[in-house]
Every structure is written in C-alpha cells, then in structure tokens.
C-alpha cells in the first residue's frame, strides 16, 4: 500500500531554503555541501503524526550495505543507494512505519520519517577523506545525518515527547553509531530510545578462517574517514575499524537500546560466515540460499555462528534498560515489513510478535529479552528461500 508522501525533490528544495533563511553563512555552506556519493542532494520521506502521536517521532534509517573502494563506490553512485537521482519519490510505509493501528499498534500515529541512505558508510563518512585527483565521489554521510536532523528538529522533533531512532541492516548500524547523538538533540524529559534491526554484524572469521568482514570494514573506515564518527573511548584502545562492529559500539551507548536480529541472518551467512570466495567447490551453495537445504554439518556451523551472536549481545542481557528479540529465522530485516513486524503470520517468541516485544520494551510494560531456541524449533519463523524462482 502506498501513502501520500511529500515529494523527495520538493523536500530537498525546502531543506536548502530552510538553511539559507535560518542559518549562518558557514552553516549554509555546510548544508549546500551535504550530498550523496554522486553529489546529488540527500532526502527523506515524512508522514505527519496525528492525535496522541502528534508530538512523538520515529526515524527509520534505510539500509543497503556499504562501498569499500573507489570502484564499488563508483558503481554505487549510479543507484538509489548513492544518488537521489535514482530514488523513488513515493515509497510504501509498512511495518514499523505504517499508519495502520492493526499493523503498527504502538507507533501508528507518530510522526514517521524514513531517511534515505546514499553515502555507503552508514551515515558516518567525512569529506576530509575525499580524493582530489579527479575522482568525483563525495563522502559526506556524517553531514547528511546532521543536516536531516537539523531539518527535522525545525519541523517539531525538537519538542518531541517520545522518540525512537531505528534502522535496518546498514541503517541499523547507523542507528547504533548515532544513537546517543540522537538522544542529545532532544528534550531532557523526552523518552528517547533506539532500535537496531539486523544491524548487529559480527566480527567473526569465515569458514576458511579469513576475517572477511573485518577486512571489509577496515576498507570502509579507511576510505570514508569513518573513525571520526566512532566513539573516542574505543578508537583510543583499538584499531578504528574494530570500533564499527556493534559488539564494541554498544559498550559506550548510554541511550536505551533494543536489538532485533535473526540468529541465522541470511546476509551475514552469505557475506560474513560463507562469503562467495570461501566456497570454491560450491559445498555451501544451496545452504547459503536456504537454511532448509543445509546438512547436519552445515547446521552445526550455523549454530556456532548463533552462539557468537548471543555472546556478542551479552551486555544487553544484563542491561535493565536494554531489550532484544533474537529469533531463529533465516531472514534479514524484520521491522519494516508487515509480515514479520506484526501480522497473524509473524514470527513469535513466547507467543509475542516483534512489534509487541518492542512496544513492551519502549513503554516499560515488561522486561523484554526474547531469545529463541535454536533452529529448527520455531514453526512461526519466516525463512527466506533463494532457491525458489521469484
């Protein structure tokens, strides 16, 4: 279902006008330099709240991976993940973004914003890392975050009574990176929390023992100057690229945090545990595409990956303000789709949907730390199967 959203490009024009009218010349210049990888203006979609939700805000950061080299960023800038030229002006708002109470019982009438993702570094890149040798790439993720936040604050976010920052995948990682900054911009008496969906990427070796994900993040951090957006306590203690992993980020987050993550995240299985180059003989080919095609030895490997995730989120298990929903599904993002967020067929743990668990945590109705039993115990799981024809 499509909602009547503000046109992306009209909204971009309005952003620039707001800055020129209300900011100093220097800030105005910063806004005008706030661009996607290709130099086009960034943007977001907005659904105005109503009724009891008029002063409440939910911000969702779009996901979409990262680029770790000039070559991959050049490819990315010719897509909607690197340029607003390719973004759809209208998009569906489902799941946690929905204005239907049946689909989104706790947040349906809030002001809801979807921030588009077009920098390739989880809104954490810095222009000082841009190349000046003719390569036309802009690493401005941190500026994009600051500019859109400034715009939303002027539209009413600064007076929020309740607020939730969330995001999926690379947007979930961006949520973790910017969580405390989000809290710092809002009234002290406001209830402000963060929710990362499928953003808890693990610093684990692949099946050959190579640290594929660690090396990849190292390249992203180096290329786009991400270290400046990471917590100082961490980067003084270890290699900055280690500090982009959620296991390190959550050690310094003060704002209440909820983690939604499948124990068998198909993206992580396909890119962290079994990246394509680690399986030259194709032994994992079918298992990578469908957990139901895995043999007993492969399932044993996946159970070890699940154990690593549970160990990595251990801090939240002891945090009285933290929450989690770790189900045993072969899926990736689950909050922005009605089918997995809150419907009659949604995945459940202890008979609760993700939406009900997040709502209980956000509104302090119940302590919510739901950890599923290992695969294949949960019959409510929504398992992706990439071996089936689309």
N, C-alpha and C positions, 0 to 999 in steps of 0.2 A: 504494500500500500504506500502511495506517495503522498507526502504532506506538502502544503503550500509553504515553501521556504523562501527566505529573502534571496534574491539572485546573488550568486557569488560575486559577480563582477560589479554590480551596483554597490555591494557591501565593501568591496575593495576600494572603490572610489570614496565612499563615505569614511573609511579608515583614514585615508590621506587627508581629507578635508578636516576631520576632527583634529588631527595632529597640527596642521597648519594654523588652525584657529586657536588652539588652546595650549600649545607647547612653545618652548623657546626655539630659537633658530637651530641650535645644536640638536635638540631633540627631534625637531622636524627633519633635519638631515638624516638622523638615525632611522627615522621611520621610512623615509624615502629610499634608504639603503637596505631595508628589510625585504629580502627577496628569496625566492626559491632557487634551486640549483641552477636553473637556466636564466635567472634574472627577472622572471615574472613575479608579480605580487602574490603573496600568500593570501589565504582566506579561510573562512569558516561558515558553517550553516547554523541558523538560530531559530529556535521555536520558543516563543514567549510563554512564560508561565501564567497561570490563572488561579483564581480562588485562593485557597490556603497556601498554594505553592508560589504565589506571586513574588515573594522575597527569597525564594530558595533557588539554588543554581546547581546544575550538573554539567560538568565539562568533560567531554569524551575526546581523547586524542586518537586519531586514526593510526592504524598500524601499516606495515608494508616493508619490513626488512631494512637493510642498510646498503650503502655502497662503500667499498673499502679500497678503491683505486680510481685513478683518473678514468680508466677505461669503463669501469662499471658505473661511475657517476655520469659519464657522457651518455651511456645508454639510458640511464635512469631519467636524465633531464628531458628526454623525449617521450615521457609518460606522465600520467597524472600524479605519480609519486615524486616527480621532480619539477613539475611545471603546472601552473594553474591554467595554461592554455589548453590542457587536455582534461581538465576536471569537469564533471557533470554539474551544471548549475543547480539541478534538483536531485536529491538523493532520498531514499527511504529512511525513515526513522523507526526502527523496530527494537524489540527487546528493552534494554535499559533506557533507550532513547524514546520509547513510544509514549504518546499522549493518550493511550487507551488504558484505563484502570485495570481491565481484565488481563492485560499483557504486562503491565508495569505497576503493580498495586501501590508501591510506596513513593514513587518518584514521577508519576504520570503527569502531574500538573505543575511541575517545576519549570523554570527557565532552562532549556536544554540546548547545549552548544556542541557541535561536532567540529573540532579543529582539524583542518586538512593537513596532511603530512607530506612535505615536499622538499625536505633537506637531506634525507638519507643518513641522519645521525641522531635520531630520537630527540630532535629539537635541542641539540646540545653543541652544535658546531660553532666555530668562531671565525670571523673574517681574517684574522691575522694569519690563518693557515692557508689562505687562498694563494694560488700560484699566479705570478705576474708575468709569465713567459708566453702569453697569448692564449693560454687555456681559459676558456670562458665558463668557469664554474664558480658558484658563489656558495660559501659555507657559512650560512647565517642562521642556523637553527635556533641558537640562544636568542638572537634578536627577534626572530619570528615569535617565539614564546613570549618575550617581553612586550612586543607590540600588540599582539592579540589580547594579552592580559590587560594592558593599558586601555584598549578599546572597550573590553567588557566591563572593566571597573567603571568607566564613564557611563555605561549603559545601565548600571544598577548593581553590578556584582559587589561594589564597594560597600553596599548596605545589606548584604546577604545575611539572613538569619541562620540558614543552613546551607552547606555547600559540600559537594562531592566531586573530586577530581578522579577521573578514571580513563582507561585507555586499553587497547588490545594489542598484543604482540609487541612490536617496536613502540607502539603507543603506550603499552603497559610499562615498558622500560622507561619511557619518557615520564610517565606518571610517577615512578619511583624517584627519578632524578630531580623532578621539580616539585615534589610533594610538599616539602617544608617551605619552599618559596611561595607556593600557593597559599598555604596557611598564613604566612607572614603578611600577605596583602589584604587579608580580610579582618573584619572587626574582631576584637579580642573575645567578645561574648558570643560570637557565632560558633555553631557546631560545624567543624571542618574536618573532613576525613578523606582518605584516598583508597582507591580500589584498583589493583593491577590485575588485568585479565590476560592469562597466557603470556605474561611478561617476565616470568622467573626463569631466565635462561641459565643453564648450568655450566660451570667451568669444569667439564669432565672430559677425559680422553675418549677418543672414538674407539671402535672395535680393534683397530691396529695399534692402539696406544698413542696415537698422534693427538696433539692438542689443537685440533682443527678450529674449534670455536674460539679458543684463547688467541690463536694467531690471527684469526679474522678480526676479532675485536681490537687487537693491537693495531692492526692496519687502519681500522675506522678511527680510532682515537688519535693516531698519529696524523692521518690525512686531514682530519677536520678540526684538530685542536680541541678535542672534547674534554681534555683534562681540566680546563678552566671551569667547566660546569659540574665537575665531580667534587665530592666532599674533601676539604683540605686535610682533615684528620687521616683520611685514607691515603691520599696521594703522597703524604709525607712519610708513610710507613711502607708503601709498596709500589711496584710498577703501576703507573696510572691506568693502564688497560685492565688490570685486575679489578680496579675500583668501579668499573662499569658493570660488573656482574652483580646481580641483585643480592646475592649472599653477603657481599660487602656493603652494598648500599643500605640495606635495612639495619645495619649496625648503628647507623647515625641518624636515621629518621626518627623524629620526635612526634610527628603527627600520627594519629591512629590509622592503622593500615590493615587492609583486608586483601588476601591473596586468593584469587580464583585460578586454579591451574589443573589441567588433567595430568594424572600421573604418567600417562602414556601420550604425551603431546606429540602428535604426528610430525609437526615441523621440527621439533628437537630430535626426534628419532631419525628423521631424514637428513638433518644438517649437522647435528652435534654428535649423536651416537654412531650413525651409519651414513656419513656423507658419501656421495656417489663414488669418489675416488678411493674409498676404503674397501670397496667390494668389487674388485676387478672381475671376479669369476661369477658374479651375479647370485651368490648364495642367498643374499638378503633381499633380492629384488622384489619378490612378492610380499614378504613380511613388511618391508618398508611402506608398501602401498595399502596393506590391510592387516591389522593385528590378528584377524581371524585366519590368515594364511601362514602364521608363524608356527614353526615346530617347537618342540619342548625345549631344545637348547636355546633357540632364539628367545622364547618366553623367559627363560632363566636370565638371559642378558637384560631383557626389559625390566624384570623385577629388580635387578641390581640398579638400573637407572632410576626406578621409582624410589628405592631406598636412598639414593643420593639426593633426590629432591626432598624427601622427608627430613633428611639430615640438614639440608641447606635452609629449610624454612623453620628449623628448630627454635630459633629465637622467638618467633611469633607464638609458638605453642606456650611459652612462658610469659608472654606479654598480655597483661589483663585487658588492655585496650585493643589488642590485635585480634584478627579473625582470619579464618581460612575455609576454603571449600576445595578439597583435593579429591576429585573423583577418578574412577578407574576407566576412563573413556579414551578412545583413540580419536582425538579431536584437537582443535587448537583454540581459537577464541570462542567463548560461550555466552558472553553477556549481551552482545548486540544483536543476537538472533532470537526471535520469539520461541523457536523450537527448543532451544537449550536454556534460555533465561527463565521463562515461566509459561508453561502450557501444560495441557493434560498429559503430554508425552515427554515432558522434560526429564532430564536426568535428576535423580534424587539420591540423597544420603539421609538415612533415618527419616524417610518419607518427606523430606523438605527439598524444594527446588532451590536453585541458586538464588533466585530473587528473594525468596522467603528467608534464606540464610543471611543474605546481605542486609535485608531490611531489619532483621532481628539484631544484627550487629550494629548497624548505623544508629538505630533508635534505642539502643541499650535495652531491648526487650529480653534478650537471652544471650548468654555467652555462646559464641558460635565458632567452634573449631572442629569442622567436619572433615574427617579423613576416612576415605572409603577403604574397604577391604581390597585385596589385590585382584587383578583381572584373573578369571572372567566372572567374578562373583556378582556383579551388579547388572541385573536384567534391564534396568531403566536407561542404561548408557546409550548415547548416540555415537556410534562408531562410523567414522568416515571410511569409505572403501573406494580407493582409487583404481582398483582393478575392474570396476564395473564401467560399462560405457556410459558416457554422460547423456 
